[in-house]
Amino acid sequence: MTNLKEIKNRINSIKSTQKITRAMKMVAAAKVKKAETTVKASRPFTQELNSMFEKMLNSVNVHSSQTLKIKSPLDNYPALLDVREVKSVGLLVITSNKGLAGAYNANIVRKTIDTVNEYEKQGIKTYLFIVGQKGISTLKKRCKNCEIVKNYFAVANEVSSENAQLVIEDIAELFVSKKIDKIEVITTRFKNMMSYFVENWVVLPLKDKNFDSEKKHDSIIEPLMEFIPDKHQILQKLVPMYLTNILYQALLEAQASELASRMTAMSAASNSAEKILSELSIQYNKTRQYAITSEITEIVSGANAQIN
C-alpha cells in the first residue's frame, strides 16, 4: 500500500497545479468577454465592407491598371482579381503562441494537414504561413510534406489592423508575382463561449467571398453607382482595406476562440483536480487509519505477550 508521505506529496502537487489552472481560468475569463464583444462588434462592419466591395466590383466591367500609380502589390488590384489555374496554394494558418487551450491548436493543425494532403492528391503544391508559435512547432513535427515559408509570432500576441496589413502585403506580393495562385486562411469562427468552428477563408483571388454579406430582397433595385474620381482609383483604395479587414476579422475570431477554449479547458482541469484531491484525501485517511490500527494492534500484541 502507498505510504502516507507519497500520498501527501501528490496532494500538494495537485493543489499547486490547481492554483495555476484556476488562475489561468480567471485570466482567460477576464479577457474572453472583451474579445467576444470586440469580435461581435466588428462583424457588422466586415459584412457591410464586403457588401460594398462586391457592389463596386460588379459595377466595374473592365479592370485596368493603366490609370493607377502602383507602389506595392496591394495597389495593383486588377492583378489581385486574376483567377488562374491553381498550381500552388498558400495557406495562412492562425494558431496561438501559448498552449493549455484544450484542442484549439490541435483542431487547426489537423485541418491544415488535411487541406495539405487534399491539395497534394490534386497535384497542387502548398506553402504555409504560420501565425503563432504552436502552429509552427506542431506542424514541423506532424506534417513532413509541409513547406513553411514564414511565421508571424508577434501577430498572435497583438491583434491589430496594422499587423494584419503586414501579413497581407507579404502574401499579396507572392500572388501578384504568380508564385502562388491561391491564398487561403485557416482560422476559427467564434460562436460562443463553448464552441467555435475551424474554417477555410479564401483571400485571393478577390472574387471569392468569405464573410457573408447581408442579402437584400430580389425586388429591391440597386441604385446606379457613380464614381468620383476614377472608379479604378476608388477600388485601388478599397482593396487594401478589404483584404486587411478580412485577415483582421480572422484574427479577432481566432483570438476569441482561443480564449474561450482556454477558459473551458482550465475550468475542466480545475474540476478534475478537485475530484482527484477528493479521492486522494479518502485514500490518505484510509491509509492513515490502517497505519494507526496496525500500531495499536502491535502495542496490544506486545502487552499480551508480556502478561503471558
N, C-alpha and C positions, 0 to 999 in steps of 0.2 A: 504493500500500500504506500502511496505517495506520502512523504513526510510533511509535517506542518510547515517547515521552512520553505519548501518548494512551492506549496500552495500559496503561502503568504507572499512570496516574491512574484508569483504570477498575478495575484490580485493587485499588487502595487503597480505592476507593469501595465495591466489593462486599465487601471484607474488613470494612469498618466496618459495613455493613448486616448482614453475617453475625454480627457480635458482638451486635448488637441482637436479631436473631431467636433466637440461642442463649440470650441472657439471658431473653427473653420465654418461650421454651420451658421453661426451668428454673423460672421463677416459676409458670407455669401448671401444670407437673407437680407442684410442691410443693403448690399449692392444690387441684388436682383430686382428689387422693387423699382429702383431708379432706372435700371436697364430696361425693364418691362415698359415703364412709362415712356422712355425715350424711343424705343422701337415702335410702339403703337402710335406715338405722336408723329413719327417720320413716315409712316405708311401712306397717309393721305397725300402728302407732298410727292412721294415717289409715284403713286398712282396717277396723279394729275400731270406730273412731268412726263411720264411715259405716254399718257394720252395726248398731250400737246405735241410731243416729238413725233408720234405716229401720224397725227393730222398734218403736221408740217411736211413730213417726209412724203406723204401721199399727195400733197398739193404741188410738189415739185416733180415734174415729169422727167426732166433730164438733169442729171447731177454732174456738174462740171467744176473743175478746179482752176479754170483759166483766169477767172477774175479774183482768185484768192491769193493772199500772201501767206505762204506756208512756211512756218518756222519750226514746227515739230510734227511728228506723226499724227497727233490728235487734231491738228489744224487741217489735215488732208481728209476731210470727211468722206469725199467720194471713194477714196481707196478703202475706207473702213466699211463701205457698203458692198465691197466686192465679194460676191458669192461664187466660189470656185470649187473645183474638185478637191475633196478633202484627202490629202495625203499625210498630213501631220496635224495633231491637235495639242493645244496647250491646256493643261488642267491647273487652275489656281485653287489649291486645297487650303481651306481655312480651318486650322486647329488652334489649340491653346498652347501657351508657354508652360502652364502648370498642369499637374496631374490631379489625382484624387477627385475626379469629376464623374465617377461612375463609368458608364460605357460611352460617354460623349466622344472622346477621341477615337476609340476603337470602332465606333459606327462609321465615322468619317473615313478612317483608314480602310475599312472593309469596302465601303462604297468606291473609294479611289482604286483599290486593287481590282475590283470587279469591272470598273469602267476601263482601266488599262487593258485588262485581259480581253474585254469585248472588242475594243479597237484593234488589239493585236490579231484577233481572229479575222478581222476585215482587212488586215494588211496595212493598218494605219499606225504610224509612229506617234508616240505620246511623249510630251515633255512636261515636267512637273514644276510648278512654282508654289512653294510652301509658305504659308503664314503660320507661325507658331513652332516652338521647339519640339513639341510632342509629335507633330506630324513628320518632321524630317528624321527624328531618331527612330521612330517606329517603322516608317516606310523603308529606311535603309536596311533594316533587319528582315522585314517580311516581304518586300517586293524587289526581287532580284532583277526584274526586267524594267524597273522604273528608272528613268533618267531625270535626275533633279537638276534643274538649270539654276535656280536662285531661291534663296529663302529670305523671309521678312520677319525677323523676330520682334523688332520694335513695333510693327503694325499691330501685333496681337496684344501688346501691352497698352498701347494708346490708340484707341479707335477714333479717327478723325478724318474729315474730308481731305485734308492735306496729305495724309499718309495714303489714303485711297487713290488720290491722283498720281502719286509717285509710282504706285504699282501699275495703274492703268497706262501710264506713259511707257513703262517698260514693255508690257505685253502688246500695246498698240504698235510700237516700233517693229516688233517681230512679225506682226500681222501685215503691216504695210510693206515690209521688205519681202514678204511671201515666204519667210522661213517657217511660218506656222499658218495653216489655212483656216483654223477654227479655234476659238478660245472659249472655254467653259469654266465656271466657278462651281466648286463642290463645297456647299455650305449647309447650314441647318436653318429651317424656317421655325421660328419660335411660335408655339401655340399657346401654352400656358405654363404655370409653374411645374406641372407634372409631365409635360410632353413636348416634343419637337420632332421635326421631320428632316431627314437628310435629303437634299435635293441637288440637281444639276441645273445651273442657270447658264444659258448661252449668252455670252457677252459680245463676241464678234463672230461673223459679220453682223452689222447693226440691224438687219431686217428681222432677225429672230427676236421674239418677245420673251420676257421673263416674269415680270410682275404684272398681273392682270390689271388693266386699267378699267375704270368704270364704263360700262357699255350703256349707251343711250338707246332709246326705242327706235326701231327702224323708221317709224313715221316722222321722226324729227329730222328736218333738213339742216345739215350743217351749213353755216354761213360761209360765203366765199372769203378766202383769206387773201389779204393784200399785204405785200412785203415792202417795208421801208426801213432801211435801204435795200440793197440787193438781197434776194432770197437766199442765195448761196452763202453770203456773209452771215446772215442770221443763223443758218444751220451750222455754219462753222463755229459760231459761239455756243450754240445749243448742244452740239455733240459732246464736247469735253464735259460739260455739266451733266449730261445724261449718263455717260459712261462712268464718271466719277461717282454719281449718285447710286448707280446700280451696285458698285462694289461697296460703297459706304453703307448701303442698306443691308447688304450681305454680311458685312462685319458686325453691324448692330444686331442682326438676327442671331448670328453666331455667338456674340458676347452674352446676350440674354439667355440663350440655350445652355451655354457652358455654366453660367452661374446657377441657373435653375437645376441643372444636373448635379452640380457640386453640392448644392444645398440638400437635395434629396439623398445623395449618396452619403453625406456626412450625418444626416439625420438617421439613416438606416444603420450606419456604423455605430453611432452613439447608442441606439436601441439594442443592437446586437451586443455591444459591450456591457450594457446594463443586464441583459439576460445571462451572459457568461458570468458576470460578477455574482449574480444571484445563485447560479449553480455552484460556483466555486465556494461561496460562503456556506452553502449547505454541506459541501464536501469537507470544508475546513472544520466545521462544527462536528461532523460525524467522526472525522479523524481525531480531533481533539478529545471527543468523548470516548473513543476507543482507547486512546492513549491513557486517559485518566482511569478508565475501567481496568486496563491492564496493570497499571501501577497499584491500584487498590487491591487487585487480586493477588499480586506478588506480595504485598505487605501482609495481607491476611494469611496467605500460604506460609510466609516466613514466621508469623506469630504462632500459627498452629503447630509448626514444626518444632518450635522451642518448647511449647507446652507439653507436647508428646515426648 
